[in-house]
Amino acid sequence: MKVHLPDGTALDLPAKATGADAAQAIGAGLARAALAVRVNGERRLRDLSAPLMDGDRLEIVTSRSPDVDGVSPLELIRHDAAHVLATAVTELYPGVKVSIGPPIDEGFYYDFDFPEGVRISDADFEAIEARMREHVKAAEPFERSDVSVAEALERFRSEDQDYKVELIEDLVRDEGVETVSLYRNGPFTDLCRGPHAPTTKSVRAFKLQSVAGAYWRGRSDRPMLTRVYGTAFLSREDLEAHLERLEQARARDHRKLGRELGLFMFSDLTPGAPLWQPPGTAVYNELTALWREENEARGYREVRTPILYDVELWKRSGHWEKYKDNMYFTNVEEREMGLKPMNCPAHVQLYKADRRSYRDLPIRMSEAGLVHRHEASGVLHGLLRVRAFTQDDAHIFCTEGQIEEEVLGCLDFGFFLYDLFGFTPRLELSTRPEQRIGDDAMWDRAEGALEGALRRREIQYELNEGDGAFYGPKIDLHMTDSLGRSWQLGTVQLDYSMPERFELEYTGADNSEHRPVMIHRALLGSFERFIGILTEHYAGEFPLWLAPVQVAVLPVADRHVGYAGRLSQEMRAAGVRRVEVDERSESVGRKIRDAELRKVPYMLVVGDEEEASGRVAVRRHRVGDLGAMEAGEFAARVAGEARERSAV
């Protein structure tokens, strides 16, 4: 038979040849490096042992092959690693029951049901990893066999593997399968669709990382299993780099830094809602001041709206139907009321309060609006996933002809904000989801308008099909932090539906009534989440303009406290707003150390010489001594640096 390579070259192979045969025919080096095969451009890879068909187009996949539609050689290796983990665990813990073990974004996991009385922890990882290395070194083949459902059920029932039996029974019920595929590596056989690399030696670099509880099938009424997380990479170097990033991430964890720097706290009495302490409030207020200043410069008018509304508002907006499970409700004088999860219906009420003309549009409303959304307690995560947060929100009411200009204005605003922090945004255009309101014609217009704005400015973007809001398409802005992690921050969403639902109107130049279009826009996302991201990005070492304490004045002895106080007043008068005097009767060395731990950008050491000369001895965080300087000169310099809002 004849198959075709990616460059169009035809390759002659014997009948029933496999991907492995094709790799060998191309070259011995490729045969050694081959992991899987992609046939006819399919997203899903196939085992090298799978037979080919005459006329197939094929690509031999190696560790150097690129991702295709999210499928990568790394995902394949991590799937292999999960099976090797299960092999080791079943050998070391007789009687353990296995469930599922998929690859995930950062590695892999496998869920186990250990015999009664058996508990494993991180302390057991060394022994498990040692057994895994034995199986990797043995280069055990991953052997696939397709068997009847009856044969598979008999096998797993005889092995007392209840979870595998349930999975097979579900496949029969839901998909009507008559056969299933099993993979064997060494002594372990698993129910698995594959694919896998040829042998276990593909798992060259791996590390077990943590243990957690996980309900079977994600349901709290099912057994609690033990989930073992691990990661695997294509090379030892990549693994070491990943582990180093994880170590940095642990050191930068905003929850840890929040405690150490006194930024915020949480209470069991108000779960999922941060309580801001004075240092954190200083950061919060600086971001709010930036937001307010830049909104005003761009023609937005700030509004404030309540957090509690009659549920009829949410029914009319569409939130009741699509979002009520994530809302909080209460009863007030026999009226059912709901806390707002979004600000948009409130801004609609403000728009409707007056008659509007085309001369009034666009109307840009901004609000630092407190919203509440119910998140399951298990997914709450510091400031990054909370139940109460404040959006840097805005809504624009405009004509269809103004859409592109307004969308580009929103994006320019976002680019300006991200540039302040040294972030380069990556844009995604998210289109209509399966669960949505509005007809296809409306969605066609809305998606076309957003795409038109991006193309007009020649802005690069990725298409994220099916991930739009339930009421309209959106442009999401993602950024990458100092650890290489991607975060979705801003969003610009186009909405024809809500103006229709609330019958919004404006009088056009033709003196007839028209329907405006609504743009939903948040750029930081929420102040809480953005501060959490910034805390980790900067490892708590905020740039001067954001720093909770910008200057710490450190008197050498008690007799210098008066001079230190006068210096602090002078600096505040010059525009350095957050100055503290350390009046403790501690050594100056201790005061410097404590200021360094608090990550204060500047420290001023003042003693007899400084008081006599009117100068200050300046220290910079993590840099050290900058020498002596006139007090007024230093104050002007730092005030100017704060006004510039430098990213560092």
C-alpha positions as CSV (number, residue, x, y, z in Angstrom):
1,M,0.0,0.0,0.0
2,K,1.0,3.6,-0.3
3,V,0.8,6.3,2.4
4,H,1.7,10.0,2.2
5,L,4.0,12.0,4.4
6,P,3.3,15.7,5.5
7,D,5.5,17.0,2.6
8,G,3.4,15.0,0.1
9,T,6.0,12.3,-0.4
10,A,4.5,8.9,-1.1
11,L,5.8,6.0,1.0
12,D,5.4,2.4,-0.2
13,L,4.7,-0.1,2.7
14,P,3.5,-3.7,2.9
15,A,-0.2,-4.4,3.5
16,K,-1.2,-4.0,7.1
17,A,1.8,-1.9,7.9
18,T,1.7,0.2,11.1
19,G,2.9,3.6,12.1
20,A,6.0,2.0,13.5
21,D,6.7,0.3,10.1
22,A,6.4,3.7,8.4
23,A,8.8,5.3,10.9
24,Q,11.3,2.5,10.3
25,A,11.0,2.9,6.6
26,I,11.8,6.6,6.8
27,G,14.8,6.1,9.0
28,A,16.2,4.3,12.1
29,G,16.6,7.5,14.0
30,L,13.0,8.5,13.5
31,A,11.9,4.9,14.5
32,R,13.8,5.3,17.8
33,A,12.3,8.8,18.5
34,A,8.7,8.0,17.4
35,L,6.0,8.2,20.1
36,A,2.7,8.0,18.1
37,V,1.2,8.8,14.7
38,R,-1.3,11.3,13.5
39,V,-3.4,10.0,10.6
40,N,-5.3,12.1,8.0
41,G,-5.0,15.2,10.2
42,E,-7.1,13.7,13.0
43,R,-6.9,15.6,16.3
44,R,-6.5,12.3,18.2
45,L,-3.2,10.5,18.0
46,R,-2.9,6.8,17.3
47,D,-0.6,4.2,18.7
48,L,2.4,3.4,16.5
49,S,1.2,-0.2,16.5
50,A,-2.1,0.7,14.9
51,P,-2.5,-0.5,11.3
52,L,-2.5,2.0,8.5
53,M,-4.8,2.0,5.4
54,D,-3.9,2.6,1.8
55,G,-3.9,6.3,1.0
56,D,-3.5,7.5,4.5
57,R,-1.8,10.8,5.2
58,L,0.4,10.4,8.2
59,E,2.7,12.3,10.5
60,I,5.1,10.5,12.8
61,V,4.9,12.3,16.2
62,T,8.1,12.7,18.3
63,S,9.0,14.7,21.4
64,R,9.8,17.6,19.0
65,S,6.4,17.6,17.3
66,P,4.2,20.7,17.8
67,D,0.9,20.8,19.6
68,V,-2.1,20.3,17.3
69,D,-5.5,21.5,18.6
70,G,-4.2,21.1,22.1
71,V,-2.9,17.6,21.6
72,S,0.8,17.3,22.2
73,P,3.6,14.7,22.8
74,L,3.7,16.0,26.4
75,E,0.1,15.0,27.0
76,L,0.9,11.6,25.7
77,I,3.9,11.2,28.0
78,R,1.8,12.3,31.0
79,H,-0.8,9.7,30.2
80,D,2.0,7.1,30.1
81,A,3.2,8.4,33.5
82,A,-0.3,7.9,35.0
83,H,-0.3,4.3,34.0
84,V,3.2,3.8,35.4
85,L,2.1,5.4,38.6
86,A,-0.9,3.0,38.8
87,T,1.4,0.0,38.1
88,A,3.7,1.0,41.0
89,V,0.8,1.6,43.4
90,T,-1.0,-1.7,42.7
91,E,2.3,-3.5,43.4
92,L,3.1,-1.7,46.6
93,Y,-0.5,-1.7,48.0
94,P,-2.2,-5.0,47.3
95,G,-6.0,-4.8,47.2
96,V,-6.0,-1.2,46.0
97,K,-8.8,-0.3,43.6
98,V,-8.0,1.9,40.6
99,S,-10.4,4.3,38.9
100,I,-9.1,6.9,36.4
101,G,-5.8,8.5,35.6
102,P,-5.8,11.3,33.0
103,P,-3.2,13.8,31.9
104,I,-4.0,17.4,32.9
105,D,-2.5,20.8,32.1
106,E,0.3,20.7,34.6
107,G,0.9,16.9,34.7
108,F,-1.3,13.9,35.6
109,Y,-3.2,12.3,38.4
110,Y,-4.6,8.9,39.3
111,D,-7.5,8.2,41.8
112,F,-7.2,5.2,44.1
113,D,-9.4,3.5,46.6
114,F,-7.0,2.1,49.2
115,P,-7.9,-0.8,51.5
116,E,-9.3,0.2,54.9
117,G,-6.6,1.5,57.2
118,V,-4.2,2.4,54.4
119,R,-3.3,6.1,54.1
120,I,-0.6,7.5,51.9
121,S,1.1,10.9,52.0
122,D,4.0,12.7,50.5
123,A,6.3,10.6,52.7
124,D,5.4,7.6,50.5
125,F,6.4,9.2,47.3
126,E,10.0,8.2,47.4
127,A,9.1,4.5,47.5
128,I,6.4,4.9,44.8
129,E,8.8,6.8,42.5
130,A,11.5,4.2,43.0
131,R,9.1,1.5,41.8
132,M,8.0,3.7,38.9
133,R,11.6,4.1,37.8
134,E,12.0,0.3,37.8
135,H,9.2,0.0,35.3
136,V,10.5,2.9,33.2
137,K,14.0,1.3,33.1
138,A,12.4,-2.0,32.0
139,A,11.0,-0.3,28.9
140,E,7.8,-2.4,29.2
141,P,5.6,-2.2,26.0
142,F,2.2,-0.5,26.1
143,E,0.2,-3.3,24.5
144,R,-3.3,-2.6,23.4
145,S,-6.0,-5.3,23.1
146,D,-9.6,-4.8,22.0
147,V,-11.9,-7.2,23.8
148,S,-15.6,-7.8,24.1
149,V,-17.6,-6.0,26.9
150,A,-18.3,-9.4,28.5
151,E,-14.6,-10.4,28.6
152,A,-13.6,-7.0,30.1
153,L,-16.4,-7.2,32.7
154,E,-15.4,-10.7,33.7
155,R,-11.8,-9.7,34.0
156,F,-12.3,-6.6,36.2
157,R,-15.0,-8.3,38.3
158,S,-12.6,-11.2,39.0
159,E,-10.0,-8.6,40.1
160,D,-12.5,-6.8,42.3
161,Q,-12.0,-3.6,40.3
162,D,-15.5,-2.1,40.9
163,Y,-14.7,1.3,39.3
164,K,-13.6,-0.2,36.1
165,V,-16.8,-2.3,36.0
166,E,-18.9,0.8,36.5
167,L,-17.1,2.6,33.7
168,I,-17.6,-0.2,31.3
169,E,-21.3,-0.5,32.2
170,D,-21.7,3.2,31.6
171,L,-20.1,3.0,28.2
172,V,-22.6,0.3,27.3
173,R,-25.5,2.3,28.5
174,D,-24.4,5.7,27.1
175,E,-22.6,4.8,23.9
176,G,-23.8,1.3,23.2
177,V,-20.2,-0.1,22.9
178,E,-19.7,-3.8,22.3
179,T,-15.9,-3.8,22.7
180,V,-13.5,-1.8,24.8
181,S,-9.8,-1.3,24.6
182,L,-7.3,-2.4,27.4
183,Y,-3.7,-1.4,27.7
184,R,-1.1,-3.6,29.5
185,N,2.3,-2.4,30.7
186,G,4.2,-4.8,32.8
187,P,1.9,-6.5,35.3
188,F,-0.8,-3.7,35.1
189,T,-3.8,-3.7,32.7
190,D,-6.1,-0.7,32.5
191,L,-9.3,0.2,30.7
192,C,-8.1,2.9,28.4
193,R,-8.8,4.5,25.0
194,G,-5.2,5.4,24.5
195,P,-3.0,6.3,22.8
196,H,0.3,5.5,24.4
197,A,3.9,5.6,23.5
198,P,5.6,2.3,22.5
199,T,7.1,1.6,25.9
200,T,7.4,3.0,29.4
201,K,10.8,4.4,28.7
202,S,9.1,7.4,27.3
203,V,8.5,8.5,30.9
204,R,12.0,9.9,31.4
205,A,11.4,12.8,33.7
206,F,8.6,12.7,36.3
207,K,7.8,13.8,39.9
208,L,5.0,13.0,42.3
209,Q,3.7,16.2,43.9
210,S,0.7,15.9,46.2
211,V,-2.1,13.9,47.6
212,A,-5.7,15.1,47.8
213,G,-9.2,13.7,48.3
214,A,-11.6,13.4,45.4
215,Y,-15.1,12.1,45.2
216,W,-15.7,9.4,42.7
217,R,-17.3,11.0,39.6
218,G,-17.1,14.3,41.5
219,R,-20.2,13.6,43.5
220,S,-20.3,14.0,47.3
221,D,-22.6,11.0,47.6
222,R,-20.0,8.7,46.1
223,P,-16.8,7.2,47.7
224,M,-14.0,9.5,48.6
225,L,-10.9,8.4,46.7
226,T,-7.2,9.3,47.1
227,R,-5.9,11.4,44.2
228,V,-2.2,11.3,43.7
229,Y,-0.9,14.2,41.5
230,G,2.3,14.1,39.6
231,T,4.0,15.8,36.6
232,A,6.1,14.6,33.8
233,F,8.1,16.3,31.1
234,L,9.9,15.3,27.9
235,S,13.3,16.0,29.5
236,R,15.0,16.3,32.9
237,E,15.8,19.9,32.2
238,D,12.2,20.8,31.5
239,L,11.1,19.0,34.7
240,E,13.7,20.9,36.8
241,A,12.7,24.2,35.3
242,H,9.0,23.4,36.1
243,L,9.8,22.5,39.7
244,E,11.8,25.7,40.1
245,R,8.8,27.7,38.9
246,L,6.6,25.9,41.4
247,E,9.0,26.7,44.2
248,Q,9.0,30.3,43.2
249,A,5.2,30.2,43.0
250,R,5.0,28.8,46.5
251,A,7.3,31.6,47.8
252,R,5.1,34.2,45.9
253,D,1.7,32.8,46.9
254,H,-0.4,35.8,47.6
255,R,-2.1,34.2,50.5
256,K,1.3,33.7,52.3
257,L,2.5,37.2,51.4
258,G,-0.9,38.7,52.3
259,R,-0.4,37.3,55.9
260,E,3.3,38.4,56.1
261,L,2.7,41.9,54.8
262,G,-0.7,42.4,56.5
263,L,-2.5,43.1,53.2
264,F,-5.8,41.2,53.9
265,M,-7.3,38.4,55.9
266,F,-10.3,36.0,55.7
267,S,-12.8,35.1,58.4
268,D,-14.9,31.9,58.8
269,L,-17.7,34.3,59.6
270,T,-17.7,35.8,56.0
271,P,-16.3,32.9,53.8
272,G,-15.0,33.9,50.4
273,A,-14.9,37.6,51.2
274,P,-11.6,39.3,52.0
275,L,-11.2,41.8,54.8
276,W,-8.7,44.5,53.8
277,Q,-6.1,45.6,56.3
278,P,-4.5,49.1,56.1
279,P,-1.5,48.0,53.9
280,G,-3.7,46.2,51.5
281,T,-6.3,49.0,51.5
282,A,-3.5,51.4,50.4
283,V,-2.8,49.2,47.4
284,Y,-6.5,48.9,46.7
285,N,-7.0,52.7,46.9
286,E,-4.1,53.4,44.6
287,L,-5.5,51.1,41.9
288,T,-9.0,52.7,42.4
289,A,-7.4,56.2,42.0
290,L,-5.7,55.1,38.8
291,W,-9.0,53.6,37.6
292,R,-11.0,56.7,38.4
293,E,-8.5,59.1,36.9
294,E,-8.2,57.2,33.6
295,N,-12.0,56.6,33.3
296,E,-12.6,60.3,33.7
297,A,-9.9,61.2,31.1
298,R,-11.7,58.8,28.6
299,G,-15.1,60.3,28.9
300,Y,-16.7,57.9,31.5
301,R,-19.0,59.2,34.2
302,E,-18.9,57.4,37.5
303,V,-22.1,56.0,39.0
304,R,-23.0,54.0,42.2
305,T,-25.7,51.5,42.4
306,P,-27.3,49.3,45.1
307,I,-26.4,45.6,45.6
308,L,-29.9,44.3,46.3
309,Y,-32.8,44.1,43.7
310,D,-36.1,42.5,43.2
311,V,-35.7,39.2,41.4
312,E,-38.0,40.6,38.6
313,L,-35.0,42.6,37.4
314,W,-32.9,39.4,37.1
315,K,-35.7,37.6,35.4
316,R,-35.9,40.3,32.8
317,S,-32.2,40.6,32.3
318,G,-31.8,36.8,31.7
319,H,-29.6,36.3,34.8
320,W,-32.4,34.4,36.6
321,E,-32.6,31.8,33.9
322,K,-28.8,31.4,33.3
323,Y,-27.2,32.5,36.5
324,K,-29.5,32.0,39.5
325,D,-27.6,29.1,40.9
326,N,-24.6,31.4,41.4
327,M,-26.7,34.1,43.1
328,Y,-27.7,34.9,46.7
329,F,-31.3,35.6,47.5
330,T,-33.3,36.9,50.5
331,N,-36.8,37.9,51.3
332,V,-37.6,41.5,52.2
333,E,-41.2,42.2,53.3
334,E,-42.5,39.2,51.2
335,R,-40.5,40.3,48.1
336,E,-37.8,38.0,46.8
337,M,-34.6,40.0,46.4
338,G,-31.2,39.0,44.9
339,L,-27.7,40.4,45.5
340,K,-26.3,41.5,42.2
341,P,-23.7,39.2,40.5
342,M,-23.2,41.9,37.8
343,N,-23.7,45.6,37.6
344,C,-25.2,45.8,34.1
345,P,-29.0,45.7,34.9
346,A,-28.5,48.5,37.4
347,H,-26.8,50.6,34.7
348,V,-29.7,49.9,32.4
349,Q,-32.0,51.4,35.0
350,L,-29.9,54.6,34.9
351,Y,-30.0,54.7,31.2
352,K,-33.8,54.3,31.2
353,A,-34.3,57.1,33.7
354,D,-34.1,59.8,31.0
355,R,-35.1,60.2,27.3
356,R,-32.0,59.8,25.2
357,S,-31.1,61.3,21.8
358,Y,-28.5,60.2,19.3
359,R,-26.6,63.4,20.3
360,D,-26.2,61.9,23.8
361,L,-24.5,58.7,22.6
362,P,-22.1,57.2,23.4
363,I,-23.0,57.2,27.1
364,R,-20.2,55.7,29.2
365,M,-20.9,54.7,32.8
366,S,-18.2,53.4,35.1
367,E,-18.6,51.9,38.6
368,A,-16.4,50.2,41.1
369,G,-19.3,47.9,41.8
370,L,-19.4,45.3,44.6
371,V,-20.9,42.0,43.3
372,H,-21.6,38.7,44.9
373,R,-21.4,35.3,43.2
374,H,-21.7,31.9,44.9
375,E,-18.6,29.8,44.5
376,A,-18.4,26.4,46.0
377,S,-16.2,26.4,49.1
378,G,-13.8,23.9,47.6
379,V,-12.8,26.3,44.8
380,L,-12.3,29.4,46.9
381,H,-8.7,30.5,46.6
382,G,-7.5,33.6,48.4
383,L,-8.2,36.7,46.3
384,L,-8.2,34.8,43.1
385,R,-11.5,33.0,43.6
386,V,-13.9,34.8,46.0
387,R,-17.6,35.3,46.6
388,A,-17.6,39.1,47.0
389,F,-15.5,41.3,44.9
390,T,-15.5,44.7,43.2
391,Q,-15.3,44.9,39.4
392,D,-13.7,47.8,37.6
393,D,-16.8,47.9,35.6
394,A,-18.2,50.0,32.8
395,H,-21.1,50.0,30.3
396,I,-21.3,51.9,27.1
397,F,-24.6,52.6,25.4
398,C,-24.0,53.5,21.7
399,T,-25.3,53.3,18.2
400,E,-24.3,50.5,15.8
401,G,-22.1,52.9,13.9
402,Q,-20.1,53.7,17.1
403,I,-19.4,50.1,18.1
404,E,-15.9,49.7,16.5
405,E,-14.7,53.0,17.8
406,E,-15.9,52.3,21.3
407,V,-14.5,48.7,21.3
408,L,-11.1,50.0,20.2
409,G,-11.3,52.7,22.9
410,C,-11.8,49.9,25.5
411,L,-8.9,47.9,24.1
412,D,-6.6,51.0,24.1
413,F,-7.5,51.6,27.7
414,G,-6.7,48.0,28.6
415,F,-3.3,48.2,26.7
416,F,-2.5,51.3,28.7
417,L,-3.3,49.7,32.1
418,Y,-1.3,46.5,31.3
419,D,1.7,48.4,30.1
420,L,1.9,50.1,33.5
421,F,2.7,46.7,34.9
422,G,4.9,45.5,32.1
423,F,2.2,43.0,30.9
424,T,1.8,42.2,27.2
425,P,-1.8,41.2,26.5
426,R,-3.0,38.3,24.4
427,L,-6.5,38.6,22.9
428,E,-9.2,36.0,22.4
429,L,-12.4,36.5,20.5
430,S,-15.0,34.3,22.2
431,T,-18.1,33.4,20.1
432,R,-21.6,32.2,20.8
433,P,-22.0,29.4,23.5
434,E,-24.5,26.6,23.3
435,Q,-26.6,28.1,26.1
436,R,-27.4,31.6,25.0
437,I,-30.2,34.2,24.5
438,G,-30.9,35.9,21.3
439,D,-31.3,34.6,17.7
440,D,-28.5,33.8,15.3
441,A,-29.0,37.0,13.3
442,M,-28.2,39.0,16.5
443,W,-25.1,36.9,17.2
444,D,-23.9,37.3,13.6
445,R,-24.1,41.1,13.9
446,A,-22.4,41.1,17.3
447,E,-19.6,38.7,16.4
448,G,-19.0,40.6,13.1
449,A,-18.7,43.9,14.9
450,L,-16.1,42.7,17.3
451,E,-14.1,41.0,14.6
452,G,-14.3,44.1,12.5
453,A,-12.8,46.2,15.2
454,L,-9.9,43.8,15.7
455,R,-9.2,43.7,12.0
456,R,-9.5,47.4,11.5
457,R,-6.6,48.0,13.9
458,E,-4.8,44.8,12.7
459,I,-4.8,43.5,16.3
460,Q,-3.7,39.8,16.6
461,Y,-6.2,37.6,18.3
462,E,-7.1,33.9,18.8
463,L,-10.6,32.5,18.1
464,N,-12.2,30.9,21.2
465,E,-15.3,29.3,19.7
466,G,-18.3,28.8,22.0
467,D,-17.0,30.7,25.0
468,G,-18.9,33.9,24.8
469,A,-21.2,35.3,27.5
470,F,-24.8,34.0,27.4
471,Y,-25.9,37.4,26.1
472,G,-23.1,38.2,23.6
473,P,-19.6,37.6,22.2
474,K,-16.6,39.1,23.9
475,I,-12.9,39.9,23.5
476,D,-10.9,38.6,26.5
477,L,-7.5,40.0,27.4
478,H,-4.9,37.6,28.9
479,M,-1.5,38.5,30.3
480,T,1.5,36.5,31.4
481,D,3.1,37.1,34.8
482,S,6.8,36.9,35.9
483,L,6.4,33.2,36.4
484,G,5.1,32.6,32.9
485,R,1.5,31.9,34.1
486,S,-1.3,33.2,31.9
487,W,-4.2,35.1,33.5
488,Q,-7.5,36.3,31.9
489,L,-8.1,39.8,33.2
490,G,-10.0,42.2,31.0
491,T,-13.1,41.6,28.9
492,V,-15.0,43.7,26.3
493,Q,-18.5,42.2,25.6
494,L,-21.0,43.3,23.0
495,D,-24.7,43.0,23.9
496,Y,-27.7,43.4,21.7
497,S,-29.9,41.3,23.9
498,M,-30.2,43.3,27.1
499,P,-31.2,46.6,25.4
500,E,-33.9,44.5,23.6
501,R,-35.1,42.9,26.9
502,F,-35.3,46.3,28.7
503,E,-36.6,48.1,25.6
504,L,-33.9,50.7,25.6
505,E,-34.3,53.5,23.1
506,Y,-32.8,56.7,21.8
507,T,-34.2,59.2,19.4
508,G,-32.3,59.2,16.1
509,A,-31.6,62.0,13.7
510,D,-34.7,60.8,11.8
511,N,-36.7,61.7,14.9
512,S,-37.8,58.0,15.3
513,E,-36.9,55.6,18.1
514,H,-33.9,53.3,17.8
515,R,-32.4,50.5,19.9
516,P,-28.9,51.2,21.3
517,V,-26.2,48.6,21.6
518,M,-24.5,47.9,25.0
519,I,-20.9,47.2,25.6
520,H,-19.8,45.6,28.9
521,R,-16.2,46.3,29.9
522,A,-13.9,45.4,32.8
523,L,-10.2,45.6,32.3
524,L,-8.5,44.7,35.6
525,G,-11.3,42.1,36.0
526,S,-11.8,42.7,39.7
527,F,-9.6,44.7,42.2
528,E,-9.3,41.6,44.4
529,R,-8.1,39.2,41.8
530,F,-5.8,41.8,40.2
531,I,-4.2,42.6,43.5
532,G,-3.7,38.8,44.1
533,I,-2.0,38.5,40.7
534,L,0.1,41.6,41.3
535,T,1.2,40.3,44.7
536,E,2.5,37.1,43.1
537,H,3.9,38.9,40.0
538,Y,6.0,41.2,42.2
539,A,6.5,38.7,45.0
540,G,5.1,41.4,47.3
541,E,7.7,43.9,46.2
542,F,5.2,46.4,44.8
543,P,6.5,49.3,42.7
544,L,6.8,52.6,44.7
545,W,3.5,54.1,43.6
546,L,1.6,51.0,44.9
547,A,3.7,50.1,47.9
548,P,1.7,50.1,51.2
549,V,4.6,52.0,52.8
550,Q,6.8,54.0,50.4
551,V,9.4,55.3,52.8
552,A,10.4,54.1,56.3
553,V,12.3,56.6,58.4
554,L,14.6,54.8,60.8
555,P,16.0,56.9,63.7
556,V,19.3,55.6,65.0
557,A,18.4,56.4,68.6
558,D,15.4,57.8,70.5
559,R,16.9,61.3,70.4
560,H,16.5,61.3,66.6
561,V,12.8,60.5,66.6
562,G,11.8,64.2,66.5
563,Y,13.9,64.8,63.4
564,A,12.5,61.7,61.8
565,G,9.0,63.0,62.5
566,R,9.8,66.3,60.8
567,L,11.2,64.5,57.8
568,S,8.0,62.4,57.4
569,Q,5.9,65.6,57.5
570,E,8.2,67.2,54.9
571,M,7.9,64.2,52.6
572,R,4.1,64.1,52.9
573,A,4.0,67.8,52.0
574,A,6.1,67.1,48.9
575,G,3.7,64.3,47.8
576,V,5.1,61.2,49.3
577,R,1.9,60.0,51.0
578,R,2.8,56.8,52.8
579,V,5.7,57.5,55.2
580,E,6.3,55.7,58.5
581,V,8.7,56.4,61.3
582,D,10.0,53.4,63.2
583,E,10.0,54.7,66.7
584,R,10.9,51.4,68.4
585,S,13.9,51.3,70.7
586,E,15.6,48.7,68.5
587,S,19.0,48.8,66.9
588,V,19.1,50.4,63.5
589,G,20.2,47.1,62.0
590,R,17.1,45.5,63.3
591,K,15.0,48.3,61.9
592,I,16.6,47.9,58.5
593,R,16.0,44.2,58.5
594,D,12.4,44.5,59.4
595,A,11.8,47.2,56.7
596,E,13.5,44.8,54.2
597,L,11.1,42.0,55.3
598,R,8.2,44.4,54.8
599,K,9.6,45.1,51.4
600,V,9.5,48.9,51.9
601,P,11.1,50.5,48.8
602,Y,13.1,53.3,50.5
603,M,14.6,53.5,54.0
604,L,16.1,56.6,55.5
605,V,18.6,56.2,58.3
606,V,18.9,59.3,60.4
607,G,21.3,60.0,63.2
608,D,23.3,62.9,64.7
609,E,25.1,63.6,61.4
610,E,21.9,63.6,59.3
611,E,20.1,65.8,61.8
612,A,22.9,68.3,61.9
613,S,23.2,68.6,58.1
614,G,19.5,68.3,57.2
615,R,20.4,65.2,55.0
616,V,19.3,61.6,55.0
617,A,21.2,58.3,54.5
618,V,19.2,56.5,51.8
619,R,18.8,52.8,51.4
620,R,16.9,51.0,48.6
621,H,15.1,47.7,49.2
622,R,17.3,44.8,48.0
623,V,19.9,47.2,46.7
624,G,21.4,48.7,49.9
625,D,23.1,52.0,50.6
626,L,22.5,54.8,48.1
627,G,24.5,57.4,50.0
628,A,23.5,60.7,51.6
629,M,21.1,63.1,50.1
630,E,19.5,66.4,50.9
631,A,16.1,65.7,52.5
632,G,14.2,68.0,50.2
633,E,15.9,66.6,47.1
634,F,15.1,63.0,48.2
635,A,11.4,63.9,48.9
636,A,11.1,65.5,45.4
637,R,12.7,62.6,43.7
638,V,10.5,60.0,45.4
639,A,7.3,62.1,44.8
640,G,8.2,62.3,41.1
641,E,8.9,58.5,41.0
642,A,5.5,57.8,42.5
643,R,3.7,60.2,40.1
644,E,5.3,58.4,37.1
645,R,3.7,55.0,38.2
646,S,6.7,53.1,37.0
647,A,6.3,49.3,36.7
648,V,9.3,48.6,38.9
